[in-house]
Amino acid sequence: MLSFCLLLLASLVSLAQKPSEPKKEMVLLENEKWWGGAVVDGPKMPYSKDKFAYDEYADCKGNQSQPLFISNKGRFIWSEQPLSINFLMNTITIDAKGAELITGKSGETLKDVFNYVSTRFFPSTGKIPDSLFFTNPQYNTWIELQYNQNEKDILKYAQAIVDNGFPTGVLMIDDNWQEYYGTWEFSGTRFQDPKGMVEKLHKMGFKVMLWIVPFVSADTRVFRQLVAKKGLMFADKTKSKPAIVEWWNGYSGLLDFSNPETIEGLKSQLKNLTDKYGIDGFKIDGGNPKTYNGLYSLNDVIPNKQSELYAKIGLDFPLSEVKDTWKMGGLPIAQRLRDKFHNWDDLQLLIPDMVALGLIGHPFGCPDMIGGGEFRSFQNLSVLDEELVVRSAQVSALMPMMQFSVAPWRILNKEHLAICKNMAILHKNMGIQILELAKQSAKTGEPILRNMEYVFPGMGYEEIKDQFLLGDNILVAPIAKKGLRAREVIFPKGVWKGDDGSIVIGPSKQKIDVPLERLPWYRKQ
């Protein structure tokens, strides 16, 4: 019997290795569910008979995307180039735009097929990002300082973290620390002693990251140098006129990463920051391939490839974070979800987005900033919802990473601040276990944060989007709806010991009390 099963599995894998035609139709199997594509479509996953369409060319939807779709029946779809996919009734139509389209089957479950495709198409390197990402909370200066990043207030923010009893960790200095976009040197007017500032932050227990983007302020010295070296995207087919693109901060030139000199030039600037000031890594922002669409590169690289080449610069610096990425599966770099608004609807996106992130091959994931990272949400503090900030901290606390930006000690009352601090401490206390899961993931490629279907297949858990598993044995069931003080938790097979000391025998459904101070989580015994 064992020999027959092995022979059958080998034949399925062999079939999977045969390339399909560039365009193909697939009929859905009974009860088949699919995950994949863009992370921001996580809430729509799993895809099945409901209509869904997505063209990946020049569109990662402002976050991570991968030319991969996998199903709970062990089937997969892959191409090295952007896919166009359409789910309609019982049929999936896929077009790889002339590239090799690979479909097949390996095993019978979501986990089976993920392990196959990750090994074949985006094998793990065996490395992880800097361990501090996992063991301690992260802090980003964006919401507090916005465009007024300066030495005095950054040190004040860091000191407040310590004074309020929060664990130290990674500190990210965000937009407008620099001289100009593309001129990655500290502003002399806002930073009197950047090296001394970094040394102080290190002594306080922080590692320090700086924000960068692929944009270049026009008419600067760096801009003119890049024009001469053809290191910017072009506005015309003759490749003679540099493009000026509109982005969220204005109008700038755009780096062309198809030119190897551009890559090396940016790396040289970043290495200067690490050598001269002791900077530990970089927040690599703004690599959305949509920005490149309709422009011309030196070596005719498609927009998605530009995004990939830019993000890979972060691999030279273990303490790096990226947000807009294409085909970065299996690589040791932190991947953060896109900015969310300060509202309950966006809070409910975090779990399905994080599940999707792992299932397209990005295990080292970070949810968005606690309370939301969209800074306009915080410009009117009269609409600030303290309960939302608390529940946001709870949702993030047992994810692989957690990141603060808005200062809880500034906006919360004493009770709510204490809860947020407890969540930061919980993450730190669980840090060694999270780090061990990250190390395992670096070997296997598996997600750290997993949905119920991945760990307990065939039990009808495919549609659960409000609880998750950290590894195989820690079940987390936070509240992400305003005013709720109770919820139903679905327990898979096994004996589960709760954060409150309770013992639950699964499989079962239990309604539990969840007062504001509680994050329900359970460890399988």
Secondary structure, DSSP 8 states (H G I E B T S, - for coil): -HHHHHHHHHHHHHHHTSEE-SEEEEE--TT--EEEEEGGGGGG-SBSSS-EEEE-TT--TTSEEEEEEEETTSEEEEESS--EEEEETTEEEEE-TTS-EEEEE-SSSHHHHHHHHHHHHS---S--S-THHHHS-EEESHHHHTT---HHHHHHHHHHHHHTT----EEEE-SS-EEETTEEEE-TTT-S-HHHHHHHHHHHT-EEEEEE-SEEETTSHHHHHHHHTT-B-BSSTTS-SB--EEETTEEEEEB-TTSHHHHHHHHHHHHHHHHHH---EEEE----GGGGTT-B-TT---HHHHHHHHHGGGGGSSEEEESSEES-TT-S-EEE-----SSHHHHTTHHHHHHHHHHTT--SEE---TT-S-GGGGS-GGG--HHHHHHHHHHHHTSS--EE-S-HHHHS-HHHHHHHHHHHHHHHHTHHHHHHHHHHHHHH---SEE-HHHHSTTSS-TT--S-EEETTTEEE----STT--EEEEEEEEEEEEETTS-EEEEEEEEEEE--TT---EEEE-
